[in-house]
């Protein structure tokens, strides 16, 4: 299909010549990797848990298609519409996250999901994205309207979100949101001393999580003692990378997906390492790095504070999530159940990341001030 002419003034025509096409291509490549990995990793997992062999494949292909359409649809919107979606979506996600504490589905001791027509929905995934945009609006709006206590409201909202996540519990999401919010405060002009204090508070929160939650202690212990019996998953993931070598064992020929419970989700990077090898893993890492760095470089010329805070926060969230997943598979950090964007199995995470990238592309489109 040929690209639209520059004279094309239709919605899609204007979108094509204003959106960051290189980031769009990189994201489309990740969606392609997600399709390949679900074909490779999901059948074995489905058989092991008693589902039809192709059920997870069909579900994930639907999620991938919906996520792709979501990226294009959201990236067509103006920043003002993105703000409204974040406000309304954030309120709904906040209420649903609170609802999980009462009627949520408990999995591995945590209540993070709601059953919805046979699908498990994790509202906190969408809350994360909307929270980033809403806090960016509050912080930037205080600069325009000094009487508005935007920073105080953002801090209060942050405390509410953290308390909800702590009650589920979801320590990884707490850490991710805390790091992104601290980065937004820094971009907004927060003194570096206060940034250091915020980092110390995050570290203190990590120590408190170690003391309060048994599963956190177990994961840290497994990380510090990789040869222990409990460190089976991480040890097996590392073996998979060793088995794959430079070029991999070949699509479908790996064995790690047959023995790891979360091979299609938390440890999908290990499946990629075993079946496709080091070179493909480096390519995947390079694509994630390209998206984050290109986004940050585009923001260097940005003069609108809301766009800077929102897009910067979305980029940091996207990059951190990818780093945490891949670092867990490589035993660089303690294990944390976080998906690899667009590649791991999961409907909620796939659609939330689609919303995240769609908002990022919408905010970084080249437009006239009148379009904002």
C-alpha positions as CSV (number, residue, x, y, z in Angstrom):
1,X,0.0,0.0,0.0
2,X,1.6,3.3,-1.1
3,X,2.1,6.1,1.5
4,X,-0.5,8.9,1.3
5,X,0.5,12.0,-0.6
6,X,1.6,15.1,1.4
7,X,-1.3,16.9,-0.2
8,X,-3.7,14.4,1.4
9,X,-5.6,16.4,4.0
10,X,-7.7,13.4,5.3
11,X,-7.4,12.3,8.9
12,X,-5.1,9.4,8.0
13,X,-3.1,11.5,5.6
14,X,-2.3,14.1,8.2
15,X,-1.6,11.4,10.7
16,X,0.9,9.6,8.5
17,X,3.0,12.7,7.9
18,X,3.0,13.9,11.5
19,X,3.4,10.6,13.5
20,X,6.8,9.3,14.3
21,X,7.0,6.6,11.7
22,X,10.3,5.1,12.9
23,X,8.8,4.4,16.3
24,X,5.7,3.0,14.6
25,X,7.9,0.6,12.6
26,X,9.8,-0.5,15.7
27,X,6.6,-1.2,17.6
28,X,5.2,-3.1,14.6
29,X,8.4,-5.2,14.7
30,X,7.8,-6.0,18.4
31,X,4.2,-7.0,17.6
32,X,5.7,-9.4,15.0
33,X,8.0,-10.9,17.5
34,X,5.0,-11.3,19.9
35,X,3.2,-13.3,17.2
36,X,6.2,-15.5,16.6
37,X,6.8,-16.1,20.4
38,X,3.2,-17.0,21.1
39,X,3.3,-19.6,18.3
40,X,6.5,-21.0,19.9
41,X,5.8,-20.9,23.7
42,X,2.0,-21.1,24.2
43,X,1.1,-24.6,22.9
44,X,3.2,-26.4,25.5
45,X,1.9,-24.2,28.3
46,X,-1.7,-24.7,27.2
47,X,-1.3,-28.5,27.2
48,X,0.4,-28.4,30.6
49,X,-2.5,-26.5,32.2
50,X,-5.2,-28.6,30.5
51,X,-6.4,-26.1,27.9
52,X,-6.8,-26.9,24.1
53,X,-3.4,-26.6,22.5
54,X,-4.3,-23.6,20.3
55,X,-6.4,-21.7,22.8
56,X,-3.6,-19.4,24.1
57,X,-2.5,-18.7,20.5
58,X,-5.9,-17.7,19.4
59,X,-6.4,-15.4,22.4
60,X,-3.0,-13.7,22.0
61,X,-3.4,-13.2,18.3
62,X,-6.7,-11.4,19.1
63,X,-4.9,-9.3,21.8
64,X,-2.1,-8.5,19.3
65,X,-4.5,-7.3,16.7
66,X,-6.5,-5.2,19.1
67,X,-3.4,-3.7,20.5
68,X,-2.2,-2.7,17.0
69,X,-5.6,-1.1,16.2
70,X,-5.6,0.6,19.5
71,X,-2.1,2.1,18.9
72,X,-3.3,3.6,15.5
73,X,-6.7,4.8,16.9
74,X,-5.2,6.5,20.0
75,X,-2.3,8.1,18.1
76,X,-4.9,9.9,15.9
77,X,-6.1,11.9,18.9
78,X,-5.2,15.4,20.0
79,X,-3.4,15.9,23.4
80,X,-6.6,17.5,24.9
81,X,-8.5,14.2,24.1
82,X,-5.6,12.2,25.5
83,X,-6.0,14.1,28.8
84,X,-9.7,13.5,28.9
85,X,-9.2,9.7,28.2
86,X,-6.6,9.5,31.0
87,X,-8.9,11.3,33.5
88,X,-12.0,9.1,32.8
89,X,-10.0,5.9,32.3
90,X,-7.9,6.6,35.3
91,X,-11.0,7.0,37.5
92,X,-12.5,3.8,36.2
93,X,-9.2,1.9,36.6
94,X,-8.8,3.3,40.2
95,X,-12.3,2.1,41.1
96,X,-11.8,-1.3,39.5
97,X,-8.4,-1.7,41.2
98,X,-10.1,-1.1,44.6
99,X,-12.8,-3.6,43.5
100,X,-10.2,-6.3,43.2
101,X,-9.6,-6.1,46.9
102,X,-13.2,-7.1,47.5
103,X,-14.2,-9.4,44.6
104,X,-10.9,-10.0,42.8
105,X,-9.6,-13.3,41.7
106,X,-6.8,-14.5,43.9
107,X,-3.8,-16.0,42.1
108,X,-0.6,-16.9,44.0
109,X,-1.7,-15.0,47.0
110,X,-2.5,-11.7,45.2
111,X,-5.8,-10.1,44.3
112,X,-5.0,-8.2,41.1
113,X,-7.5,-9.5,38.6
114,X,-11.3,-9.4,37.8
115,X,-13.1,-12.1,35.9
116,X,-14.8,-10.5,32.8
117,X,-16.6,-12.9,30.4
118,X,-14.0,-15.6,30.8
119,X,-11.0,-13.2,30.7
120,X,-8.9,-12.1,33.6
121,X,-8.6,-8.3,33.6
122,X,-5.8,-6.5,35.6
123,X,-7.1,-2.9,36.1
124,X,-3.8,-1.7,37.6
125,X,-2.1,-2.1,34.2
126,X,-4.5,0.6,32.8
127,X,-4.3,2.6,36.0
128,X,-0.5,2.9,35.6
129,X,-0.8,4.5,32.1
130,X,-3.6,6.9,33.0
131,X,-1.9,7.9,36.3
132,X,1.2,9.0,34.3
133,X,-0.8,11.2,32.0
134,X,-3.0,12.6,34.8
135,X,-0.1,13.5,37.0
136,X,1.7,15.2,34.1
137,X,-1.4,17.3,33.5
138,X,-1.6,18.2,37.2
139,X,2.0,19.2,37.5
140,X,2.0,21.2,34.2
141,X,-1.3,22.9,35.0
142,X,0.0,24.3,38.2
143,X,2.7,26.1,36.2
144,X,-0.1,27.8,34.1
145,X,-2.5,28.3,37.1
146,X,-0.5,28.8,40.3
147,X,-3.6,28.8,42.4
148,X,-4.3,25.1,41.4
149,X,-2.5,22.8,43.9
150,X,-1.5,20.4,41.1
151,X,1.5,19.0,42.9
152,X,-0.3,18.4,46.1
153,X,-3.2,16.7,44.3
154,X,-0.7,14.5,42.3
155,X,1.0,13.5,45.5
156,X,-2.3,12.6,47.1
157,X,-3.3,10.5,44.1
158,X,0.1,8.8,44.2
159,X,-0.5,7.8,47.9
160,X,-3.9,6.4,47.1
161,X,-2.6,4.3,44.2
162,X,0.4,3.0,46.2
163,X,-1.9,2.0,49.1
164,X,-4.2,0.1,46.7
165,X,-1.3,-1.7,45.1
166,X,0.2,-2.5,48.5
167,X,-3.1,-4.1,49.5
168,X,-3.2,-6.4,46.5
169,X,-0.1,-6.8,46.9
170,X,1.8,-5.8,43.7
171,X,5.3,-4.7,44.8
172,X,6.6,-4.5,41.3
173,X,3.9,-2.2,40.0
174,X,4.4,-0.1,43.2
175,X,8.1,0.3,42.4
176,X,7.5,1.1,38.7
177,X,4.9,3.8,39.4
178,X,7.0,5.3,42.1
179,X,10.1,5.5,39.9
180,X,8.1,7.1,37.0
181,X,6.4,9.6,39.3
182,X,9.8,10.6,40.8
183,X,11.2,11.1,37.3
184,X,8.2,13.3,36.4
185,X,8.8,15.4,39.5
186,X,12.4,15.8,38.5
187,X,11.5,16.9,35.0
188,X,9.1,19.4,36.5
189,X,12.0,21.0,38.3
190,X,12.2,19.2,41.6
191,X,15.6,19.9,43.4
192,X,18.0,17.0,43.0
193,X,18.3,16.8,46.8
194,X,14.6,16.0,47.0
195,X,15.0,13.5,44.1
196,X,17.7,11.8,46.2
197,X,15.3,11.7,49.2
198,X,12.6,10.2,47.0
199,X,15.0,7.5,45.8
200,X,15.9,6.8,49.5
201,X,12.2,6.4,50.2
202,X,11.8,4.0,47.3
203,X,14.7,2.0,48.7
204,X,13.1,2.1,52.2
205,X,9.8,0.8,50.6
206,X,11.8,-2.1,49.1
207,X,13.2,-3.0,52.5
208,X,9.7,-2.8,54.0
209,X,8.4,-5.0,51.3
210,X,11.1,-7.5,52.0
211,X,10.1,-7.5,55.7
212,X,6.3,-7.6,55.1
213,X,5.8,-10.0,52.2
214,X,7.0,-13.6,52.2
215,X,7.1,-13.9,48.4
216,X,9.4,-10.9,48.2
217,X,11.8,-12.5,50.7
218,X,11.7,-15.7,48.8
219,X,12.6,-14.0,45.5
220,X,15.4,-12.0,47.0
221,X,16.8,-15.2,48.7
222,X,16.6,-17.1,45.4
223,X,18.4,-14.2,43.6
224,X,21.2,-14.2,46.3
225,X,21.5,-18.0,46.3
226,X,20.9,-19.1,42.7
227,X,21.8,-22.7,43.3
228,X,19.1,-23.1,46.0
229,X,16.1,-25.4,45.3
230,X,13.7,-22.4,45.1
231,X,15.7,-20.7,42.4
232,X,14.6,-23.3,39.9
233,X,12.9,-20.9,37.4
234,X,15.7,-18.5,37.2
235,X,18.3,-21.2,37.0
236,X,16.4,-22.9,34.2
237,X,16.0,-19.6,32.3
238,X,19.8,-19.1,32.4
239,X,20.3,-22.7,31.1
240,X,18.0,-21.8,28.2
241,X,20.2,-18.9,27.1
242,X,23.3,-21.2,27.3
243,X,21.5,-23.9,25.2
244,X,20.5,-21.3,22.6
245,X,24.0,-20.0,22.0
246,X,24.5,-17.5,19.2
247,X,21.9,-18.7,16.7
248,X,19.5,-20.7,18.8
249,X,18.2,-24.3,18.6
250,X,15.5,-23.3,16.1
251,X,11.8,-22.3,16.3
252,X,9.8,-24.7,18.4
253,X,12.9,-26.8,19.3
254,X,13.6,-25.4,22.7
255,X,12.7,-27.3,25.9
256,X,12.4,-24.5,28.5
257,X,8.8,-23.8,27.5
258,X,8.0,-27.3,28.4
259,X,9.2,-27.1,32.0
260,X,8.8,-23.4,33.1
261,X,5.2,-22.5,34.3
262,X,5.5,-18.9,33.0
263,X,7.5,-19.5,29.8
264,X,4.9,-17.7,27.7
265,X,4.8,-14.6,30.0
266,X,7.4,-13.7,32.6
267,X,10.2,-15.9,31.0
268,X,9.4,-15.5,27.3
269,X,12.8,-13.8,26.8
270,X,14.4,-17.1,27.9
271,X,12.4,-19.0,25.2
272,X,13.6,-16.4,22.6
273,X,17.2,-16.9,23.8
274,X,17.0,-20.7,23.5
275,X,15.2,-21.0,20.2
276,X,16.5,-17.9,18.4
277,X,19.8,-17.3,20.0
278,X,21.9,-14.3,21.3
279,X,21.7,-12.3,18.0
280,X,17.9,-12.1,18.1
281,X,17.9,-11.3,21.8
282,X,20.3,-8.4,21.1
283,X,18.0,-7.3,18.3
284,X,15.0,-7.3,20.7
285,X,17.0,-5.3,23.2
286,X,18.1,-2.9,20.5
287,X,14.5,-2.3,19.4
288,X,13.4,-1.4,22.9
289,X,16.4,0.9,23.4
290,X,15.7,2.5,20.0
291,X,12.0,3.3,21.0
292,X,13.0,4.8,24.3
293,X,16.1,6.8,23.0
294,X,14.3,8.1,19.9
295,X,11.4,9.3,22.1
296,X,13.7,11.1,24.5
297,X,15.6,12.7,21.6
298,X,12.3,14.0,20.2
299,X,11.4,15.5,23.6
300,X,14.6,17.5,23.7
301,X,13.0,20.0,21.3
302,X,9.6,19.9,23.2
303,X,8.4,23.2,24.7
304,X,5.0,22.1,26.1
305,X,5.5,20.9,29.7
306,X,2.5,18.6,29.7
307,X,3.8,16.7,26.6
308,X,7.3,16.5,28.2
309,X,6.1,15.1,31.5
310,X,3.5,12.7,30.0
311,X,5.6,11.4,27.1
312,X,8.7,11.2,29.3
313,X,6.8,9.2,31.9
314,X,5.3,6.9,29.3
315,X,8.7,6.2,27.8
316,X,10.2,5.5,31.2
317,X,7.4,3.1,32.1
318,X,7.8,1.3,28.8
319,X,11.6,1.0,29.1
320,X,11.6,0.0,32.8
321,X,9.0,-2.7,32.2
322,X,11.1,-4.2,29.4
323,X,14.3,-4.0,31.4
324,X,12.7,-5.7,34.5
325,X,11.4,-8.6,32.4
326,X,14.7,-9.2,30.6
327,X,16.8,-8.6,33.6
328,X,14.8,-11.1,35.6
329,X,15.3,-13.8,32.9
330,X,19.0,-13.1,33.0
331,X,19.1,-13.2,36.8
332,X,20.4,-9.6,37.0
333,X,17.7,-8.7,39.5
334,X,15.3,-10.7,41.8
335,X,12.4,-12.3,39.9
336,X,9.4,-10.1,39.3
337,X,6.3,-11.1,37.4
338,X,6.3,-8.3,34.8
339,X,5.6,-8.9,31.1
340,X,7.8,-8.1,28.2
341,X,5.9,-5.4,26.2
342,X,4.2,-6.8,23.1
343,X,6.0,-10.1,23.4
344,X,4.8,-11.8,26.6
345,X,1.3,-13.4,26.7
346,X,-1.3,-11.4,28.5
347,X,-4.5,-9.5,27.4
348,X,-4.5,-6.7,30.1
349,X,-0.8,-5.9,29.6
350,X,-1.0,-6.1,25.8
351,X,-4.0,-3.6,25.7
352,X,-2.5,-1.4,28.4
353,X,0.8,-1.1,26.5
354,X,-1.1,-0.5,23.3
355,X,-2.8,2.4,25.0
356,X,0.6,3.6,26.4
357,X,2.3,3.6,23.0
358,X,-0.8,5.1,21.3
359,X,-0.7,8.0,23.7
360,X,3.0,8.4,23.3
361,X,2.7,8.6,19.5
362,X,-0.2,11.1,19.8
363,X,1.7,13.4,22.1
364,X,4.9,13.4,20.0
365,X,3.2,14.0,16.7
366,X,4.4,17.1,14.9
367,X,1.4,19.5,15.0
368,X,0.6,23.2,15.1
369,X,-0.1,24.8,18.5
370,X,-3.8,25.0,17.5
371,X,-4.0,21.3,17.4
372,X,-3.1,20.9,21.1
